[in-house]
Amino acid sequence: MAEPAPSPSTPLGYQFTFDDALAEYARPPTEWHQLRNNKYGGLVAGAIVFDTQGRVLILRRAAHDYLPGLWEPPGGSVDPTDQSLLHACVRELWEEAGLRTRRIMCVVGQGNEWNAGSKLFHRYTLLIEAHKGEVRTDPEEHSEWKWATREEIIAERMEDGTLIPMTFPITKETLLEGIRLYQAHQGAIAVI
């Protein structure tokens, strides 16, 4: 298991580990783009994290932001100052949910790409083992958060009837794949 050194973009300068199979994602963003012939105008990192009851964390996008009121896992753009995609994922989980990463387990799905204006973006979502902590959101980006079960993600409705429409169909697919991977690794992942 590899352990990267802290970088200025890693929240609080703490360290995290990641499985050796993720070494490809530990490259600097500029190198990642060069290996793909600078095809993408942007790279996005997402995090899937679970609570002690095996529920997945989802966040509701702020009313004044892109895709207002829709739900998604924490994530965001990989910045040029991020040491790697892995570091960007750690930073985004910290910024969007106030949670610190202990270990990055694996990539969930194959990622997805989409056009936004004249730019092609690619998103990778990672299964995260987080340190215990309180979830907190930035109201500029997300208005609320919930821990959701597999059944609630499928129905896009919480048990109490609250609707949780996802940002995109691929968001729902990725969350369900993350839940499947979590269940396959149960006992190997410490949850918050």
ChimeraX attribute file (.defattr): number of C-alpha atoms within 10 A of each C-alpha:
attribute: neighborCount
match mode: 1-to-1
recipient: residues
	/A:1	11
	/A:2	14
	/A:3	12
	/A:4	16
	/A:5	12
	/A:6	15
	/A:7	16
	/A:8	12
	/A:9	16
	/A:10	23
	/A:11	21
	/A:12	12
	/A:13	11
	/A:14	14
	/A:15	18
	/A:16	21
	/A:17	17
	/A:18	21
	/A:19	13
	/A:20	13
	/A:21	12
	/A:22	17
	/A:23	12
	/A:24	12
	/A:25	16
	/A:26	18
	/A:27	17
	/A:28	18
	/A:29	21
	/A:30	15
	/A:31	13
	/A:32	18
	/A:33	16
	/A:34	11
	/A:35	10
	/A:36	9
	/A:37	9
	/A:38	12
	/A:39	13
	/A:40	17
	/A:41	13
	/A:42	20
	/A:43	21
	/A:44	21
	/A:45	24
	/A:46	27
	/A:47	29
	/A:48	27
	/A:49	28
	/A:50	24
	/A:51	16
	/A:52	10
	/A:53	11
	/A:54	18
	/A:55	19
	/A:56	22
	/A:57	22
	/A:58	26
	/A:59	24
	/A:60	25
	/A:61	23
	/A:62	19
	/A:63	15
	/A:64	13
	/A:65	11
	/A:66	11
	/A:67	14
	/A:68	15
	/A:69	20
	/A:70	19
	/A:71	27
	/A:72	25
	/A:73	25
	/A:74	25
	/A:75	26
	/A:76	19
	/A:77	18
	/A:78	24
	/A:79	18
	/A:80	13
	/A:81	14
	/A:82	22
	/A:83	22
	/A:84	24
	/A:85	27
	/A:86	30
	/A:87	29
	/A:88	28
	/A:89	29
	/A:90	30
	/A:91	26
	/A:92	25
	/A:93	28
	/A:94	21
	/A:95	19
	/A:96	21
	/A:97	24
	/A:98	17
	/A:99	24
	/A:100	24
	/A:101	25
	/A:102	18
	/A:103	22
	/A:104	23
	/A:105	21
	/A:106	17
	/A:107	20
	/A:108	23
	/A:109	17
	/A:110	10
	/A:111	16
	/A:112	14
	/A:113	15
	/A:114	11
	/A:115	12
	/A:116	10
	/A:117	6
	/A:118	7
	/A:119	11
	/A:120	14
	/A:121	17
	/A:122	17
	/A:123	20
	/A:124	22
	/A:125	27
	/A:126	26
	/A:127	23
	/A:128	28
	/A:129	27
	/A:130	23
	/A:131	14
	/A:132	15
	/A:133	11
	/A:134	10
	/A:135	16
	/A:136	15
	/A:137	21
	/A:138	13
	/A:139	14
	/A:140	12
	/A:141	18
	/A:142	25
	/A:143	16
	/A:144	18
	/A:145	19
	/A:146	15
	/A:147	17
	/A:148	22
	/A:149	20
	/A:150	17
	/A:151	12
	/A:152	18
	/A:153	25
	/A:154	15
	/A:155	14
	/A:156	18
	/A:157	16
	/A:158	17
	/A:159	12
	/A:160	7
	/A:161	9
	/A:162	10
	/A:163	15
	/A:164	22
	/A:165	17
	/A:166	23
	/A:167	18
	/A:168	12
	/A:169	9
	/A:170	13
	/A:171	17
	/A:172	20
	/A:173	16
	/A:174	22
	/A:175	27
	/A:176	20
	/A:177	16
	/A:178	26
	/A:179	23
	/A:180	14
	/A:181	17
	/A:182	24
	/A:183	13
	/A:184	11
	/A:185	12
	/A:186	12
	/A:187	9
	/A:188	11
	/A:189	19
	/A:190	17
	/A:191	18
	/A:192	17
